[in-house]
């Protein structure tokens, strides 16, 4: 997945990215990529982590 032409590993896209005319490019296959979006920094901010 790419957002604005850059590789993107997060599991979410911010509203401001879309509001500012962001582009999303993705390629889907017949097998899931189980390594994408698993790093702690790929998860959205959560108050429950404080």
C-alpha distance matrix in Angstrom:
0.0 3.8 6.8 10.0 9.1 8.3 6.1 5.7 7.2 9.4 10.4 11.4 11.3 14.7 17.0 18.0 14.6 14.9 18.6 18.4 16.6 13.0 10.6 7.3 5.7 4.4 6.7 9.0 11.9 15.2 14.6 12.7 10.9 13.4 12.6 9.3 10.5 14.1 15.3 17.8 16.1 13.0 15.4 16.7 20.2 23.0 26.7 27.4 26.6 29.4
3.8 0.0 3.8 6.4 5.4 5.0 4.5 5.1 8.3 10.3 12.0 12.1 10.9 13.8 15.9 16.1 12.4 13.1 16.6 15.7 14.0 10.3 8.1 5.9 5.1 6.3 9.2 12.2 15.2 18.7 18.3 16.4 14.4 16.8 15.5 12.1 12.7 16.4 16.8 18.9 16.6 13.9 16.5 17.3 20.4 23.6 27.1 28.4 27.4 29.9
6.8 3.8 0.0 3.8 5.3 5.4 6.6 6.0 9.5 10.2 11.9 10.9 8.6 10.8 12.7 12.5 8.7 9.6 13.0 12.0 10.6 6.8 5.6 4.7 6.4 8.7 12.2 15.0 18.3 21.7 21.3 19.1 17.3 19.3 17.9 14.3 14.0 17.6 17.7 19.1 16.3 13.8 16.0 16.0 18.8 22.1 25.5 27.1 26.3 28.5
10.0 6.4 3.8 0.0 3.8 5.6 8.5 9.1 12.8 13.5 15.5 14.1 11.3 12.6 13.8 12.6 8.9 9.9 12.5 10.5 8.9 5.7 5.0 6.5 8.1 11.3 14.6 17.8 21.1 24.6 24.5 22.6 20.7 22.9 21.3 17.8 17.5 21.1 20.8 22.1 19.0 16.9 19.2 18.8 21.2 24.7 27.9 29.9 29.0 30.9
9.1 5.4 5.3 3.8 0.0 3.8 6.8 8.9 12.7 14.4 16.7 16.1 13.9 15.7 17.3 16.3 12.6 13.5 16.3 14.3 12.4 9.3 7.6 7.9 7.7 10.5 13.2 16.7 19.6 23.3 23.2 21.6 19.5 22.0 20.2 17.1 17.5 21.0 20.7 22.6 19.7 17.7 20.5 20.7 23.3 26.8 30.2 31.8 30.7 32.7
8.3 5.0 5.4 5.6 3.8 0.0 3.8 6.2 9.8 11.8 14.7 14.6 13.0 14.9 17.2 16.3 12.7 14.4 17.3 15.5 14.4 11.0 9.9 9.5 9.4 11.2 13.8 16.9 19.6 23.1 22.4 20.4 17.9 19.8 17.6 14.6 14.8 18.0 17.4 19.3 16.4 14.7 17.8 18.4 20.9 24.4 27.8 29.3 27.8 29.9
6.1 4.5 6.6 8.5 6.8 3.8 0.0 3.8 6.7 9.6 12.4 13.2 12.6 15.2 18.0 17.8 14.3 15.9 19.2 18.0 16.9 13.2 11.8 10.1 9.4 9.9 12.0 14.7 17.0 20.3 19.2 17.1 14.3 16.1 13.8 10.9 11.6 14.7 14.4 16.7 14.3 12.3 15.6 16.9 19.7 23.1 26.6 27.7 26.1 28.5
5.7 5.1 6.0 9.1 8.9 6.2 3.8 0.0 3.8 5.9 8.7 9.5 9.3 12.1 15.2 15.5 12.3 14.0 17.4 16.8 16.1 12.4 11.5 9.4 9.7 9.8 12.3 14.4 17.0 20.0 18.6 15.9 13.3 14.6 12.6 9.1 8.8 12.2 12.0 13.9 11.5 9.0 12.1 13.2 16.2 19.5 23.0 24.1 22.7 25.2
7.2 8.3 9.5 12.8 12.7 9.8 6.7 3.8 0.0 3.8 6.6 8.8 10.1 13.1 16.5 17.3 14.6 16.3 19.7 19.6 19.2 15.5 14.7 12.2 12.3 11.3 13.2 14.4 16.5 19.0 17.0 13.9 11.0 11.6 9.4 5.9 5.1 8.4 8.5 10.7 9.1 6.2 9.4 11.4 14.6 17.5 21.1 21.7 20.2 23.0
9.4 10.3 10.2 13.5 14.4 11.8 9.6 5.9 3.8 0.0 3.8 5.5 7.5 10.2 13.8 14.9 12.9 14.6 17.8 18.2 18.3 14.9 14.8 12.5 13.7 13.0 15.4 16.2 18.6 20.7 18.8 15.4 13.1 13.0 11.4 8.0 5.3 8.4 8.4 9.3 7.4 4.0 6.2 7.8 11.1 13.9 17.6 18.4 17.2 20.0
10.4 12.0 11.9 15.5 16.7 14.7 12.4 8.7 6.6 3.8 0.0 3.8 7.2 10.2 13.3 15.4 13.8 14.7 17.9 19.1 19.1 15.9 15.7 13.0 14.2 13.0 15.2 15.2 17.6 19.4 17.6 14.0 12.5 12.2 11.7 8.5 5.6 8.5 9.8 10.4 9.5 5.8 5.9 7.1 10.9 13.0 16.8 17.2 16.8 19.8
11.4 12.1 10.9 14.1 16.1 14.6 13.2 9.5 8.8 5.5 3.8 0.0 3.8 6.6 9.5 11.9 10.6 11.4 14.4 15.8 16.1 13.3 13.7 11.6 13.8 13.5 16.3 16.7 19.6 21.6 20.3 17.0 15.8 15.9 15.4 11.9 9.2 12.1 12.9 12.7 11.1 8.0 7.4 6.6 10.1 12.5 16.1 17.2 17.2 19.9
11.3 10.9 8.6 11.3 13.9 13.0 12.6 9.3 10.1 7.5 7.2 3.8 0.0 3.8 6.6 8.5 6.9 7.7 10.8 12.0 12.3 9.7 10.6 9.4 12.3 13.0 16.4 17.5 20.8 23.2 22.4 19.3 18.1 18.8 18.0 14.4 12.1 15.3 15.6 15.5 13.2 10.5 10.6 9.1 11.9 14.7 18.0 19.7 19.7 21.9
14.7 13.8 10.8 12.6 15.7 14.9 15.2 12.1 13.1 10.2 10.2 6.6 3.8 0.0 3.8 5.4 5.3 6.8 8.7 10.2 11.6 9.8 12.0 11.8 15.2 16.4 19.9 21.2 24.5 26.9 26.1 23.0 21.7 22.2 21.3 17.7 15.1 17.9 17.7 16.9 14.2 12.4 12.0 9.4 11.1 14.0 16.7 19.1 19.3 21.0
17.0 15.9 12.7 13.8 17.3 17.2 18.0 15.2 16.5 13.8 13.3 9.5 6.6 3.8 0.0 3.8 5.4 5.2 5.9 8.6 10.2 9.6 12.1 12.7 16.4 17.9 21.5 22.8 26.3 28.7 28.3 25.4 24.5 25.2 24.6 20.9 18.5 21.4 21.4 20.5 18.0 16.1 15.4 12.5 13.9 16.3 18.6 21.2 21.9 23.3
18.0 16.1 12.5 12.6 16.3 16.3 17.8 15.5 17.3 14.9 15.4 11.9 8.5 5.4 3.8 0.0 3.8 5.4 4.8 6.0 8.7 8.6 11.9 13.4 17.1 19.2 22.9 24.7 28.3 31.0 30.5 27.7 26.4 27.2 26.1 22.4 20.0 23.0 22.4 21.5 18.5 17.1 17.0 14.2 15.1 17.9 20.0 22.9 23.2 24.2
14.6 12.4 8.7 8.9 12.6 12.7 14.3 12.3 14.6 12.9 13.8 10.6 6.9 5.3 5.4 3.8 0.0 3.8 5.6 5.4 6.8 5.3 8.5 9.9 13.5 15.9 19.6 21.7 25.3 28.2 27.8 25.1 23.7 24.8 23.6 19.9 18.0 21.2 20.8 20.5 17.4 15.7 16.3 14.2 15.8 18.9 21.6 24.1 24.1 25.4
14.9 13.1 9.6 9.9 13.5 14.4 15.9 14.0 16.3 14.6 14.7 11.4 7.7 6.8 5.2 5.4 3.8 0.0 3.8 5.4 5.3 4.7 7.4 8.9 12.7 15.1 18.8 20.7 24.4 27.2 27.3 24.9 24.0 25.4 24.7 21.0 19.3 22.8 22.9 22.8 20.0 17.8 18.1 16.0 17.9 20.7 23.4 25.8 26.1 27.7
18.6 16.6 13.0 12.5 16.3 17.3 19.2 17.4 19.7 17.8 17.9 14.4 10.8 8.7 5.9 4.8 5.6 3.8 0.0 3.8 5.5 7.1 10.3 12.5 16.2 18.8 22.5 24.4 28.1 30.9 31.1 28.6 27.7 29.0 28.3 24.5 22.7 26.0 25.8 25.4 22.4 20.6 20.6 18.1 19.4 22.0 24.2 27.0 27.5 28.7
18.4 15.7 12.0 10.5 14.3 15.5 18.0 16.8 19.6 18.2 19.1 15.8 12.0 10.2 8.6 6.0 5.4 5.4 3.8 0.0 3.8 5.8 9.4 12.3 15.9 18.9 22.6 25.0 28.7 31.8 31.9 29.5 28.2 29.7 28.6 24.8 23.2 26.5 26.1 25.8 22.6 21.0 21.6 19.4 20.6 23.6 25.9 28.8 28.9 29.9
16.6 14.0 10.6 8.9 12.4 14.4 16.9 16.1 19.2 18.3 19.1 16.1 12.3 11.6 10.2 8.7 6.8 5.3 5.5 3.8 0.0 3.8 6.6 9.9 13.2 16.4 20.0 22.6 26.3 29.4 29.9 27.9 26.9 28.8 27.9 24.1 23.0 26.6 26.5 26.8 23.7 21.6 22.5 20.7 22.5 25.6 28.1 30.7 30.8 32.2
13.0 10.3 6.8 5.7 9.3 11.0 13.2 12.4 15.5 14.9 15.9 13.3 9.7 9.8 9.6 8.6 5.3 4.7 7.1 5.8 3.8 0.0 3.8 6.7 10.1 13.3 16.9 19.5 23.2 26.4 26.7 24.5 23.3 25.2 24.2 20.4 19.4 23.1 23.0 23.6 20.5 18.3 19.6 18.2 20.4 23.6 26.5 28.8 28.6 30.3
10.6 8.1 5.6 5.0 7.6 9.9 11.8 11.5 14.7 14.8 15.7 13.7 10.6 12.0 12.1 11.9 8.5 7.4 10.3 9.4 6.6 3.8 0.0 3.8 6.6 10.1 13.6 16.4 20.0 23.4 23.9 22.2 21.1 23.4 22.6 19.0 18.7 22.5 22.9 24.0 21.2 18.6 20.2 19.4 22.1 25.2 28.4 30.3 30.1 32.1
7.3 5.9 4.7 6.5 7.9 9.5 10.1 9.4 12.2 12.5 13.0 11.6 9.4 11.8 12.7 13.4 9.9 8.9 12.5 12.3 9.9 6.7 3.8 0.0 3.8 6.6 10.3 12.8 16.5 19.8 20.2 18.4 17.5 19.9 19.4 15.8 15.7 19.6 20.4 21.8 19.5 16.5 18.0 17.8 20.9 23.8 27.3 28.8 28.5 30.9
5.7 5.1 6.4 8.1 7.7 9.4 9.4 9.7 12.3 13.7 14.2 13.8 12.3 15.2 16.4 17.1 13.5 12.7 16.2 15.9 13.2 10.1 6.6 3.8 0.0 3.8 7.0 10.2 13.7 17.2 17.8 16.6 15.7 18.6 18.2 14.9 15.8 19.6 20.7 22.7 20.7 17.6 19.5 20.0 23.3 26.2 29.8 30.9 30.5 33.1
4.4 6.3 8.7 11.3 10.5 11.2 9.9 9.8 11.3 13.0 13.0 13.5 13.0 16.4 17.9 19.2 15.9 15.1 18.8 18.9 16.4 13.3 10.1 6.6 3.8 0.0 3.8 6.6 10.0 13.5 14.1 12.9 12.3 15.4 15.5 12.5 13.9 17.5 19.2 21.6 20.1 16.7 18.6 19.6 23.2 25.7 29.4 30.2 29.7 32.6
6.7 9.2 12.2 14.6 13.2 13.8 12.0 12.3 13.2 15.4 15.2 16.3 16.4 19.9 21.5 22.9 19.6 18.8 22.5 22.6 20.0 16.9 13.6 10.3 7.0 3.8 0.0 3.8 6.7 10.4 11.4 11.1 11.0 14.5 15.1 12.8 15.1 18.3 20.4 23.1 22.1 18.7 20.7 22.1 25.8 28.2 32.0 32.3 31.8 34.9
9.0 12.2 15.0 17.8 16.7 16.9 14.7 14.4 14.4 16.2 15.2 16.7 17.5 21.2 22.8 24.7 21.7 20.7 24.4 25.0 22.6 19.5 16.4 12.8 10.2 6.6 3.8 0.0 3.8 7.0 8.3 8.4 9.4 12.9 14.3 12.6 15.0 17.8 20.5 23.2 22.8 19.2 20.7 22.4 26.1 28.1 31.8 31.8 31.5 34.9
11.9 15.2 18.3 21.1 19.6 19.6 17.0 17.0 16.5 18.6 17.6 19.6 20.8 24.5 26.3 28.3 25.3 24.4 28.1 28.7 26.3 23.2 20.0 16.5 13.7 10.0 6.7 3.8 0.0 3.8 5.5 7.2 8.9 12.4 14.3 13.5 16.4 18.6 21.5 24.5 24.6 21.1 22.7 24.8 28.5 30.3 34.0 33.7 33.2 36.7
15.2 18.7 21.7 24.6 23.3 23.1 20.3 20.0 19.0 20.7 19.4 21.6 23.2 26.9 28.7 31.0 28.2 27.2 30.9 31.8 29.4 26.4 23.4 19.8 17.2 13.5 10.4 7.0 3.8 0.0 3.8 6.9 9.7 12.5 15.2 15.1 17.9 19.6 22.8 25.8 26.3 22.9 24.1 26.3 30.1 31.4 35.1 34.3 34.0 37.7
14.6 18.3 21.3 24.5 23.2 22.4 19.2 18.6 17.0 18.8 17.6 20.3 22.4 26.1 28.3 30.5 27.8 27.3 31.1 31.9 29.9 26.7 23.9 20.2 17.8 14.1 11.4 8.3 5.5 3.8 0.0 3.8 6.6 9.0 11.8 12.3 15.3 16.4 19.8 22.8 23.7 20.5 21.7 24.3 28.0 29.2 32.8 31.9 31.4 35.0
12.7 16.4 19.1 22.6 21.6 20.4 17.1 15.9 13.9 15.4 14.0 17.0 19.3 23.0 25.4 27.7 25.1 24.9 28.6 29.5 27.9 24.5 22.2 18.4 16.6 12.9 11.1 8.4 7.2 6.9 3.8 0.0 3.8 5.8 8.9 9.1 11.7 12.9 16.3 19.2 20.1 16.9 17.9 20.6 24.2 25.4 29.1 28.1 27.6 31.2
10.9 14.4 17.3 20.7 19.5 17.9 14.3 13.3 11.0 13.1 12.5 15.8 18.1 21.7 24.5 26.4 23.7 24.0 27.7 28.2 26.9 23.3 21.1 17.5 15.7 12.3 11.0 9.4 8.9 9.7 6.6 3.8 0.0 3.8 5.5 5.8 9.1 10.3 13.3 16.6 17.3 14.3 16.0 19.0 22.5 24.1 27.7 26.9 25.9 29.5
13.4 16.8 19.3 22.9 22.0 19.8 16.1 14.6 11.6 13.0 12.2 15.9 18.8 22.2 25.2 27.2 24.8 25.4 29.0 29.7 28.8 25.2 23.4 19.9 18.6 15.4 14.5 12.9 12.4 12.5 9.0 5.8 3.8 0.0 3.8 5.7 8.1 7.9 11.3 14.3 15.9 13.2 14.5 17.8 21.0 22.2 25.7 24.5 23.4 27.1
12.6 15.5 17.9 21.3 20.2 17.6 13.8 12.6 9.4 11.4 11.7 15.4 18.0 21.3 24.6 26.1 23.6 24.7 28.3 28.6 27.9 24.2 22.6 19.4 18.2 15.5 15.1 14.3 14.3 15.2 11.8 8.9 5.5 3.8 0.0 3.8 6.5 6.1 8.6 12.1 13.4 11.2 13.2 16.8 19.8 21.4 24.9 24.0 22.3 25.8
9.3 12.1 14.3 17.8 17.1 14.6 10.9 9.1 5.9 8.0 8.5 11.9 14.4 17.7 20.9 22.4 19.9 21.0 24.5 24.8 24.1 20.4 19.0 15.8 14.9 12.5 12.8 12.6 13.5 15.1 12.3 9.1 5.8 5.7 3.8 0.0 3.8 5.7 8.1 11.3 11.6 8.7 11.0 14.2 17.5 19.5 23.1 22.7 21.3 24.6
10.5 12.7 14.0 17.5 17.5 14.8 11.6 8.8 5.1 5.3 5.6 9.2 12.1 15.1 18.5 20.0 18.0 19.3 22.7 23.2 23.0 19.4 18.7 15.7 15.8 13.9 15.1 15.0 16.4 17.9 15.3 11.7 9.1 8.1 6.5 3.8 0.0 3.8 5.8 8.2 8.4 5.2 7.2 10.5 13.7 15.7 19.4 19.1 17.7 21.0
14.1 16.4 17.6 21.1 21.0 18.0 14.7 12.2 8.4 8.4 8.5 12.1 15.3 17.9 21.4 23.0 21.2 22.8 26.0 26.5 26.6 23.1 22.5 19.6 19.6 17.5 18.3 17.8 18.6 19.6 16.4 12.9 10.3 7.9 6.1 5.7 3.8 0.0 3.8 6.5 8.3 6.5 7.7 11.5 14.2 15.5 18.9 18.0 16.3 19.7
15.3 16.8 17.7 20.8 20.7 17.4 14.4 12.0 8.5 8.4 9.8 12.9 15.6 17.7 21.4 22.4 20.8 22.9 25.8 26.1 26.5 23.0 22.9 20.4 20.7 19.2 20.4 20.5 21.5 22.8 19.8 16.3 13.3 11.3 8.6 8.1 5.8 3.8 0.0 3.8 5.4 5.3 7.4 11.0 12.9 14.7 17.9 17.3 14.9 18.0
17.8 18.9 19.1 22.1 22.6 19.3 16.7 13.9 10.7 9.3 10.4 12.7 15.5 16.9 20.5 21.5 20.5 22.8 25.4 25.8 26.8 23.6 24.0 21.8 22.7 21.6 23.1 23.2 24.5 25.8 22.8 19.2 16.6 14.3 12.1 11.3 8.2 6.5 3.8 0.0 3.8 5.4 5.8 8.9 9.9 11.4 14.3 13.8 11.2 14.1
16.1 16.6 16.3 19.0 19.7 16.4 14.3 11.5 9.1 7.4 9.5 11.1 13.2 14.2 18.0 18.5 17.4 20.0 22.4 22.6 23.7 20.5 21.2 19.5 20.7 20.1 22.1 22.8 24.6 26.3 23.7 20.1 17.3 15.9 13.4 11.6 8.4 8.3 5.4 3.8 0.0 3.8 5.5 7.7 8.7 11.3 14.4 14.9 12.4 14.8
13.0 13.9 13.8 16.9 17.7 14.7 12.3 9.0 6.2 4.0 5.8 8.0 10.5 12.4 16.1 17.1 15.7 17.8 20.6 21.0 21.6 18.3 18.6 16.5 17.6 16.7 18.7 19.2 21.1 22.9 20.5 16.9 14.3 13.2 11.2 8.7 5.2 6.5 5.3 5.4 3.8 0.0 3.8 6.6 9.2 11.8 15.4 15.8 14.1 16.9
15.4 16.5 16.0 19.2 20.5 17.8 15.6 12.1 9.4 6.2 5.9 7.4 10.6 12.0 15.4 17.0 16.3 18.1 20.6 21.6 22.5 19.6 20.2 18.0 19.5 18.6 20.7 20.7 22.7 24.1 21.7 17.9 16.0 14.5 13.2 11.0 7.2 7.7 7.4 5.8 5.5 3.8 0.0 3.8 6.6 8.5 12.2 12.4 11.2 14.3
16.7 17.3 16.0 18.8 20.7 18.4 16.9 13.2 11.4 7.8 7.1 6.6 9.1 9.4 12.5 14.2 14.2 16.0 18.1 19.4 20.7 18.2 19.4 17.8 20.0 19.6 22.1 22.4 24.8 26.3 24.3 20.6 19.0 17.8 16.8 14.2 10.5 11.5 11.0 8.9 7.7 6.6 3.8 0.0 3.8 6.3 10.0 11.2 10.8 13.3
20.2 20.4 18.8 21.2 23.3 20.9 19.7 16.2 14.6 11.1 10.9 10.1 11.9 11.1 13.9 15.1 15.8 17.9 19.4 20.6 22.5 20.4 22.1 20.9 23.3 23.2 25.8 26.1 28.5 30.1 28.0 24.2 22.5 21.0 19.8 17.5 13.7 14.2 12.9 9.9 8.7 9.2 6.6 3.8 0.0 3.8 6.9 8.8 8.3 10.1
23.0 23.6 22.1 24.7 26.8 24.4 23.1 19.5 17.5 13.9 13.0 12.5 14.7 14.0 16.3 17.9 18.9 20.7 22.0 23.6 25.6 23.6 25.2 23.8 26.2 25.7 28.2 28.1 30.3 31.4 29.2 25.4 24.1 22.2 21.4 19.5 15.7 15.5 14.7 11.4 11.3 11.8 8.5 6.3 3.8 0.0 3.8 5.3 5.8 7.9
26.7 27.1 25.5 27.9 30.2 27.8 26.6 23.0 21.1 17.6 16.8 16.1 18.0 16.7 18.6 20.0 21.6 23.4 24.2 25.9 28.1 26.5 28.4 27.3 29.8 29.4 32.0 31.8 34.0 35.1 32.8 29.1 27.7 25.7 24.9 23.1 19.4 18.9 17.9 14.3 14.4 15.4 12.2 10.0 6.9 3.8 0.0 3.8 5.4 5.7
27.4 28.4 27.1 29.9 31.8 29.3 27.7 24.1 21.7 18.4 17.2 17.2 19.7 19.1 21.2 22.9 24.1 25.8 27.0 28.8 30.7 28.8 30.3 28.8 30.9 30.2 32.3 31.8 33.7 34.3 31.9 28.1 26.9 24.5 24.0 22.7 19.1 18.0 17.3 13.8 14.9 15.8 12.4 11.2 8.8 5.3 3.8 0.0 3.8 5.5
26.6 27.4 26.3 29.0 30.7 27.8 26.1 22.7 20.2 17.2 16.8 17.2 19.7 19.3 21.9 23.2 24.1 26.1 27.5 28.9 30.8 28.6 30.1 28.5 30.5 29.7 31.8 31.5 33.2 34.0 31.4 27.6 25.9 23.4 22.3 21.3 17.7 16.3 14.9 11.2 12.4 14.1 11.2 10.8 8.3 5.8 5.4 3.8 0.0 3.8
29.4 29.9 28.5 30.9 32.7 29.9 28.5 25.2 23.0 20.0 19.8 19.9 21.9 21.0 23.3 24.2 25.4 27.7 28.7 29.9 32.2 30.3 32.1 30.9 33.1 32.6 34.9 34.9 36.7 37.7 35.0 31.2 29.5 27.1 25.8 24.6 21.0 19.7 18.0 14.1 14.8 16.9 14.3 13.3 10.1 7.9 5.7 5.5 3.8 0.0
